[in-house]
């Protein structure tokens, strides 16, 4: 039954990719398999991913926090492609009859071509000093708070599109340990547990091999990581 549902969404991926055009990446991810990878993608040049690529950090966080229990979709959060382009991303949860998520349908819009066109038009119409000032004001405006009507459909994370599970785990680990003053392999028990908690909240341990990966980083045994996780989730 699950495969039949996702098979229909594969057709939707191709349809949306062709109808929306080359600036929209459409991605279908299967949550029923062991690796939770991409099973269909249109306009993959936007993120550089392909079928088999893993979930993103934002998707892992959505699943870890059970966002799907309260929302059917999340719209208009930021993503970062491998080429540095900022994407406008949206994700819909595909659920079975029991409300369990079985897949994710994601749309990532790359507006870089339109931004370049806008800059070109502005430079033709206005003098250079005006365009420079306007650009600074636009950059400053990106930190303004979102209106209440948008807050329920956004997530406090910037999505990173990793090519494989190893690079995704490394990105999540680096972000979770970026503020440390002590080398990772010299942390005390309390500090390790804090990092394990962060990684758990980011959905790190939903990925195959994450326990061993973290154990190597901490220079400890996998049993130690399992113990910390047990204490956190109990």
N, C-alpha and C positions, 0 to 999 in steps of 0.2 A: 504493500500500500504506500509506504513512504517513498519508495523508488518511483512509483507512478506519479506521485505529487511533484517530486523534484524534476522528473522528466518533462512535465508540462512547463515548469519554470525555465528549463533549458531553452525551450522554444521562445519564451518571453525574453530571455537574454539576447538572443539573436535579433528578435523583432525590435526591441528597444535600441540596441546598438545601431541598427541600420536607420531607424526612423529618427532618432535624436541626433545622430551625426557623430563625427570623429572626435569631438571634444568631450564626449560622455563615455566613461568606462562603466560597463555593466558587469557585475560579478555575482555569481551564484556559488554559495559555499555549503557543503554538505556537513551537517553536524551529527549524522548517524554513523559515520565511519570512524575508525580509530584515529586517523590523522586529521580529521576535520578540514580537509583541503578544498581548494577551488575546483569545481567540476565543470564550470562553464564561464567563459569570459569574452566580452566583446570590446574592441578597441583597447587591447592590452598594452598598446604603446604608451598609454598615459602613466601607468605605474611600472611597466616593465615586467609584470608578473605573468604567469601562465597557469594552466591547469596543474593541480598538485601543489601550488604554493599554499602556505599555511594561513590561518586566520591572522588578522591584524591585532595589535595590542588593544585597540578600542573594542573590537569584537569580543576579545577575551574578557575585558572588563565588564562589558554588558552582560555576558553570560554568568560571570562570577557573581555579579551583584543582582542577578535575576531581574534585570530591567524588563524583560519580556513579560513578567507577571503583571506589570502595571501599564505597559505601553505595547502597542502593536508595531510601532516604528519610531525612529529617531531621525530628525531632519537637520540638515544645514550645520554640521560641525566641521572643523578643519581637519584636513589630511595633508600629509607631505609626501610627494612622490620622490623617487630616487634622484630625479634631476633637480630637485629643490622647488618645484612648482607647488604652490599652495592650492589645494583642491577643496571644493565644497562637497562634502560627503553626506550621504543619507543611507540608512539601513532599515530594512523591513524584516521582522521576524516571521518566518514561515513555521507554523505550528500544526501539530496533529490534532485529532479530535479531543485529546485530553489537555491541550494547551502546552504540550511539551515542544520546545523549539527543535525542529528537524533540519532547518536550513536558514540561510541569510541571503537576502537579495539586496545588493548594494549598488548605489549609483554615485560615481565620483566625477564631478564636473571640473574641467581644467579651463579657466577663463584667460589663460596667458595670452592667447592670440588676440583677444578682445582688448586686453589691457595695453598691449603694444599698439594696437590700432588707435585706442583712445589717446595714448601719449603722442602718437604721430599727428592726430587731428588737433590736439591741444597746442602742439608746438607750431602748427600752421596758423592757428587763430590768434594765439597770445604770445607776448614777448617772453623771453627765457626767464626773467626774474619772477613773472607771475606763475609760470608752470612749476618752478622750483618751490615757491611758497605753498602752492596748492598741494603739491606732493607731500610736503611736511605736515600739513594739516590733515590730510587723509591718513597718514601713518599714525599720527597722534590719536585720531578718532577711532582706531581699531581697538583701543583699550576701553572704550565706553561700555558700560554695563548693558546687557541685553534687556529689552522690555519683558515684562512678566509673561506676556503671551507666547514668548519663544522659549522660556526657560525649561519647561517640561519636556521639550523635544530636542534638547541639546545635552551633550555630555562634557564634563570638565577634563577633557583629554584631547591631545592632538594625535591623530591617527598616523602611524608609520607603516608603510607598506613594505614588509620584508620579503625577500625572494625565497627564503627557506626557514625552517624552524630554528636552526642554529643561530642565524643572524637575528631573528626575532627575539629569542631568549636573551641574546647578548644585549640588544637594545633595551629590553625591559629591565634587565639586571643593572645596566649602566645608569638608567634613569633612577632606579630605586636606591642606588648607592652613591649618587653624584655629590651628596652633601657630606659624605664621610670625611673625617680628618685622619682616621687610622686606616692602614692598608686592610683590605678585605680579609686576608688570611691571618690577621692578627686581632680580630674582633673578640671581645669577651662574650660570654653566654647571653647576657642581656641585649647586647648590640646585634648579635646574630638573630636573636628572636624577633627584634624589631624589623630587621630586613626581611626575614621570612614572612612576617605579617604583611609588609608592603607587597612582596611578591605574590602572596596569596590573594590579596585584594585586586591585583592587576591580572589575575587569572593565569599566572605563570604555570601553576601546577596542573592545569588542564592539558598541558602539552606532554607528549611522550618524551621521556628522557630528561625532564626538568629536574627531578630529584638528583640524579647523578651529576647534572650540569652544575647545580648549586653546591653540591658536596665538593666538587673539584674547586670551585671558586673559593669556598671557605676552608679548603684543605682539611676537611673532616669526613667522617663516614656517612654513607647514605642513611644508616640507622639514626644518626644524630639529627639529620634533616627531617626524617619521618617523625622523630620524637617531638621536635619543635612544632611540626604541623599538627600533630595529635593534641598538643597542649593548646594551640591556637583555636582549633576547630571544636574542641570538646565542650 
